[in-house]
Amino acid sequence: MELREEENLQAPEIPDREARWALLERLSASTQLRRSARLQELLFFLVKRSLDDPCERLHEQEIGARIFNRPDSYDTSVDNIVRTNVSDLRRRIEAYFNSDGASEKLLVEIPRGSYSPVFKYRTAEPDTSSAVPPQTQTVVTEAVAPAQVIAPSSLRVWKTALAVAAGALILALAAACIFWSQYRALRQSVYAWQYRPTVAALWNAILGANPNTDVVISDAGIGLTEALSHQTFTLDQYLAHSYFQQLQAQPGSPDMHAGLNRILSWNLASPDEFLLARRILALDPVGKDLHLYNARNYTPDLIKHDNVILIGARKTNPWDELFDNRMNFITEFDSPRVVNRHPAAGEQAVYPEAGSVDYCVIAYLPNPDGNGVVLLIDGTNSEATEAAGDFLLSEDQLSNFQKMLHVSEWPYFQVLLKVSSVRGTPLTTTVEAYRVNPR
């Protein structure tokens, strides 16, 4: 029976979300993108937006407002920042798949004329080196001996069918074993933290306390404005944007006021905090339960109902104010230093940053309504922030800390970490002091 060629062809399956997200992680860590936090943010936004709303077209104005802090109604014909950065991102993606990612089977590209990334499998070049010429095939077919086409007996048919069935079963089992092995390897690479018992216990407690967890990074613009104006704004003033009026009422030249207002109009973020946020977001590679916000875009309703991870000190992340009365260790932005409100025996009242020694405070507490949890991460500088991420994802460090607490299950806690660094890289992290908070 002759089969048409198209009946033998099967369209490749669309890669699942986990596979696509794992590819993005490799791509963002590549030599082409790892030093460009803005292009990484742009790539993750474009992909997440296209996955969440595949039928809705991505527009340049939306990207400019969300990623490059442009006004919602800015003129894209005058400001080409989106087109320039997407073009640069497109070139770097192509360079990755032609070099570091040459062995990748799954590809992603941003087609020209569109901002929606497309995933597809790499097309293998057909291997014609061993193809048999048509004439040879005809000769072979014509040379078949008549005895080979004579119908066999029923016994031979049964034995042949049994052998074919056994062979098919063996092939199916082999394919299943290969698939399961590859699936396990992929899952272990994507969800590596689930295979570290102490890390998994802490993060499952955090992420499992509520269906949604919000990662909120600092508003560097408000921190810089406070430093320049020598003022401190409360969370209420921050939410009401009343700091604009306060700044205008302050003595100073029109140029100074204009400069401060300009800074406040920028939705600035710290690169080290963004990199830490990416490491946390990678715990949920499909983007189902973890969501990233800048402090300026966050709302009281979310912090009331969701788990929240606040990155940054009170000066740059005003949401920390909600937990001031529960905190024993307070990071001060200007000094920089950590204040120990109630020193225990052998502890210092103040831990100042000095030379290559930095500090970081991590607090694991219930959220305001008690129906979720909050994780606060305050580092005195970028090295301390990076060390905090290492600590929270390190099986050795978390295991040692849990032994210090003498507990089998994670309680609410606060910990002060001392970080020794050199040339911008944290080297050693030690627990300087800690507190266990009641549940």
PyMOL commands that set and color helices and strands:
alter all, ss='L'
color gray80, all
select helices_A, chain A and resi 5-8+17-28+37-52+60-67+81-98+134-142+146-149+154-190+192-195+197-207+220-229+235-240+243-249+254-265+271-281+295-297+300-305+318-326+382-392+395-405
alter helices_A, ss='H'
color red, helices_A
select strands_A, chain A and resi 106-109+118-121+213-217+290-294+307-311+329-332+337-340+350-352+357-366+373-379+412-422+425-437
alter strands_A, ss='S'
color yellow, strands_A
deselect
rebuild
show_as cartoon
